[in-house]
């Protein structure tokens, strides 16, 4: 899966695209401050379910937070569950 980033005025989204699948998996976030993002939504199209697309987006967000030196507030239920499953990601968890 190829993951790209799109930025908007106050946030952005990560897009996960797979060969032969039109609709990407999406994880959206808003920026609360230069050092804090809020991940608020993850959406995986039916054609990508069970492929690990959501997990790949979550890992990408964690790696980007580490590189950028910011923390994450996990409002998205999927991302929150991933944080619970991966204690090694807690270094980027806000609070």
N, C-alpha and C positions, 0 to 999 in steps of 0.2 A: 504494500500500500504506500502511496506517495502522499505525504502530508504537506500542505501549504498553509500559509497564514495570510489573512486579510485583516487590515486594520480599519476601524471606523473612527469617528471623532472621539468617542469615549470608551472604546473597547475594541472588540474584534472577534474573529472566529478562526478556528483551525478546521481545515477541510481535508478529509481523507478520501482519496480517489483510488479505485481499483480498476485494473484493466477489464474492459468489457462491461462495466457497470456505469450507467449514466449519472445517477444521483449520488453525490458524495455523502459520507458520514460527516456530521457537523458537531463541533463543540463551541459554544459561544461564551464570551466573557465580557465583563465591563471592568474598567479600570477605576478603582476607588481612590487611588493615589499613585504616585510614581513607584511605590514599593508594595502595592497591594492590588490584586485582581480578584474578581468574584466570578467564579465559573457557575453559570446559571442554567445551562441547557446542553444536553447531548441528544443527538438524533442519529439513528442508524437506519438506513433504508432496509426494507425487507430483503432485498437481494444481497445485503452484506451481513445480515444477522448470523451469528454463530461463527464469524470469521476472525473475531478478535479486533474488529475495527474500533469499537468503543474503547477497549483496553489500550490500543495503540494511540488513540487521541489523548487519553488520560496520561499515559506515560510521556507523550510529547509535551503536554502542558507542564508536567512536573519538571522535565528537563529544561524547558524554556524558563521556568521560574528560577531554577538553580542558576542558569547562565545569566539571567537578568538580575538576580539578587532580590527577587520579590517574594512575597507570601501569597497564599491562595485561601480564599474563603469558599468552601465547597457548598453552594446552595443547591446545585443540581443533585438530585437523589442518586443518579448513577455515579457521578464523580465522588460523592460522599461515600458511597458503598465501596468504591475502589480504594479510597483513602483508608477505610477500615480494614480492607484486605491486604494492604501493603504498608505495614508499619515503617518500612524503610523510606517511605515518602513523607513521613511526618515532619521532616526538616523544612518543608515548604508550607506546612499548614499554619494558618494564622491562629494564634491563641493556643 
